[in-house]
Amino acid sequence: MVPSEHAKRRLKRIVLIGAEPVSLLNFRGDLISDLVSSGYGVTTISNLPSPQLMTKLRDLGADHKTVRFARRGLNPFSDFISLIKLLKILWYERPDVVLSYTIKPVIWGGLACFMLGINHVSMITGIGSSLYSKTDIKNNLVRLIVLFLYRLSLNRAKSVIFQNQDNLDFFEKKSLISSHQGTVINGSGVNTSFYEYSPPGIKKFKFLCIARLLKEKGIYEFIEAAEQVKLLYPDVEFQLLGGEEESGDSVPLSLIERMHERGIITYYGEVEDVRPYLKESSVFILPSYHEGLPRSSLEAMSTGRAVITTHAPGCKDTVEQGVNGFLAEVGNVEHLVEKIKYFIQNPIKITEMGLASRNIVMNRFDVKIINNRLLVVIENACCIN
């Protein structure tokens, strides 16, 4: 139940800003519940949620305000409107602390907090493609603007949370934060009761990838590896879950559908609940080029799945080589094929490494562990003037 207006005035107030409403529920739902239980009045801000999502957020104990964040690119007009709306909401709410995550909320939320003198904590959930070296003038210009905006918005942050050490080192190297600001907390955590263990399927091998249809997620490598493996093992199934993206880096849906029709992959599109697909899978694959800390891998590990991923920032933090899976070089299809064939030829390792994955998640990535660390950072930020 949402606290009454009178009760909220006695509570410490936190505003949680994320771009997408579904991520507030799926990635921060447990955190919202823990904040409410710890005595915080919680307001969430995101793009407009569906009526169902709005109800679920309120059931967690949060008020919700809507601010439109353009998902891709820099648009001076729409981004300025986002900043103005954030200023209005935060001026009215006057929270003790603001926690923001993903690029647009971090930048515009951080600037709004700076202008209003509000304590804020920023969470960097990954370094997007906009910060990687580009060859053409347009992308290099965007990169410089994003770096400048990050530096401006993070300058007065009480703490900046990273999901892996590589990302923290990058921000310090680029002088986007000072050495005392950064801290590493391993992702957003996984509810290990919700993503419960189930024995992996080894009667028919099913290799599952859950990722948005973007080149940087390694979709092309996944498809090419599937083609090569099916020449030797035609009964092996390669499953892909993930929605289409509007981006220059997107993988054409027409290609995915063509591969599906040929039987190279089985494409299920974007689904609301991935657990049934994880339950039927044998091994999880994520050939991504970079991540903060891949939630999809952690969910798979929680259900007891061995993981094949890349030796890339974020991805490599989920796998102990040869213990719960394997790391392949980024963009190296032959490495992927080699690891896939290993599991086909050694099915007992699918179960052994899957159990190791579950154990790693329970000890390092359980949402209770992660949220306890986040609550300490938030509480410290509340106490700083």
Disulfide bonds with the S-S distance in Angstrom:
none
